[in-house]
Amino acid sequence: MLGRRDTMRYGAIPAVIYTKPEVACVGVTPSEAASGESDAEIVDLPFQYSGRYVAEVERGDGLARVLFERKTGQLIGVHLYGSYASEIIWGAAALIEGEYRAADIREIVFPHPTVSEILREAAWASKL
């Protein structure tokens, strides 16, 4: 519309459900991966890996499900359930858009203590 060339990449559009707790996702879903659309390693981590989450969320049971493409190690999907999910998902979308691999994410310095560190913890938990 403005005369600038641009490409729409639908694989990095985040979605949020503003419930309590929040639900947020971006990229490939576990069911898409299971159907053979991609060969994904799925890393599940409780939000309790974050000390801040434990300190601030009473009886919190948040979960991060992070998908990495086995062949390339590239981040292809993130699904979050818990407080702060809506605040974290944009970063996951940016990592997918930037085609970051697990090895790349391990090298990023995340502010500490933050719940968003769950993305880096998932990269470290990956076997890729």
PLY file of the C-alpha trace (Angstrom):
ply
format ascii 1.0
element vertex 128
property float x
property float y
property float z
element edge 127
property int vertex1
property int vertex2
end_header
0.00 0.00 0.00
2.91 2.35 0.73
4.95 1.15 -2.22
7.46 -0.75 -0.09
8.18 -4.39 -0.80
7.42 -6.62 2.13
6.85 -10.30 2.69
4.26 -11.61 5.10
5.57 -14.58 7.06
2.67 -16.20 8.86
4.85 -18.61 10.86
5.82 -15.91 13.36
2.45 -14.38 14.26
1.87 -14.67 18.01
-1.53 -15.36 19.55
-2.62 -14.75 23.14
-5.66 -15.82 25.13
-6.06 -13.41 28.03
-7.36 -15.84 30.62
-5.99 -16.52 34.05
-3.54 -18.08 33.57
-2.68 -16.74 30.13
-2.08 -18.91 27.08
0.16 -17.79 24.22
1.62 -19.44 21.15
3.57 -18.81 17.99
4.81 -21.03 15.18
4.44 -24.77 14.64
2.11 -26.62 17.01
2.97 -29.99 18.56
0.14 -31.60 16.56
1.55 -30.20 13.30
4.94 -31.60 14.24
3.40 -34.99 15.11
1.60 -35.12 11.76
4.93 -35.09 9.98
4.90 -31.47 8.82
8.25 -31.07 10.53
10.64 -33.26 12.47
10.65 -31.44 15.78
12.27 -31.95 19.13
9.79 -30.85 21.79
11.11 -29.45 25.05
8.65 -29.11 27.93
9.72 -27.03 30.91
7.69 -25.85 33.89
7.79 -22.12 34.56
9.14 -23.09 37.98
12.58 -23.04 36.31
12.27 -19.28 36.87
12.90 -18.16 40.43
10.97 -14.98 39.76
7.93 -16.97 38.65
8.06 -19.06 41.81
8.39 -15.93 43.97
5.58 -13.98 42.29
2.97 -16.56 41.27
1.34 -18.34 44.15
0.66 -21.99 43.27
1.74 -21.30 39.70
1.83 -24.25 37.35
2.98 -22.60 34.14
4.43 -24.62 31.27
6.55 -23.83 28.24
6.49 -26.18 25.26
9.25 -25.24 22.83
9.81 -26.87 19.43
13.11 -27.02 17.57
13.58 -28.40 14.05
15.84 -31.46 14.46
17.68 -31.00 11.16
18.67 -27.37 11.68
18.20 -26.77 15.42
16.00 -23.80 14.49
13.27 -22.62 16.85
9.95 -23.29 15.11
7.28 -23.08 17.82
6.62 -21.84 21.35
3.52 -22.53 23.43
3.16 -20.97 26.87
0.65 -21.56 29.65
0.93 -19.37 32.71
1.28 -15.86 34.06
3.49 -13.62 31.90
2.85 -15.67 28.73
1.59 -12.57 26.89
4.73 -10.68 27.87
7.09 -13.42 26.66
5.53 -14.51 23.38
6.68 -11.48 21.37
10.30 -12.48 22.04
9.59 -16.02 20.89
8.04 -14.62 17.70
11.13 -12.49 17.09
13.40 -15.52 17.57
11.32 -17.54 15.09
11.26 -14.64 12.61
15.04 -14.29 12.93
15.48 -18.04 12.34
17.42 -18.48 15.58
18.74 -21.92 16.42
18.97 -23.44 19.91
22.72 -22.73 19.85
22.06 -19.06 19.04
19.52 -18.69 21.85
21.96 -20.16 24.36
24.30 -17.24 23.63
21.70 -14.50 24.26
21.96 -12.72 27.59
18.47 -12.61 29.10
17.78 -10.22 31.98
17.82 -12.06 35.29
15.62 -12.84 37.07
12.85 -12.89 34.48
10.25 -15.44 33.47
11.32 -15.01 29.83
14.50 -16.90 30.69
12.39 -20.02 30.17
13.17 -19.66 26.42
16.90 -19.83 27.08
16.43 -22.71 29.53
14.54 -24.60 26.80
17.44 -24.04 24.40
19.82 -25.47 27.00
17.48 -28.42 27.60
17.45 -29.17 23.87
19.73 -31.93 22.67
20.39 -30.05 19.43
0 1
1 2
2 3
3 4
4 5
5 6
6 7
7 8
8 9
9 10
10 11
11 12
12 13
13 14
14 15
15 16
16 17
17 18
18 19
19 20
20 21
21 22
22 23
23 24
24 25
25 26
26 27
27 28
28 29
29 30
30 31
31 32
32 33
33 34
34 35
35 36
36 37
37 38
38 39
39 40
40 41
41 42
42 43
43 44
44 45
45 46
46 47
47 48
48 49
49 50
50 51
51 52
52 53
53 54
54 55
55 56
56 57
57 58
58 59
59 60
60 61
61 62
62 63
63 64
64 65
65 66
66 67
67 68
68 69
69 70
70 71
71 72
72 73
73 74
74 75
75 76
76 77
77 78
78 79
79 80
80 81
81 82
82 83
83 84
84 85
85 86
86 87
87 88
88 89
89 90
90 91
91 92
92 93
93 94
94 95
95 96
96 97
97 98
98 99
99 100
100 101
101 102
102 103
103 104
104 105
105 106
106 107
107 108
108 109
109 110
110 111
111 112
112 113
113 114
114 115
115 116
116 117
117 118
118 119
119 120
120 121
121 122
122 123
123 124
124 125
125 126
126 127
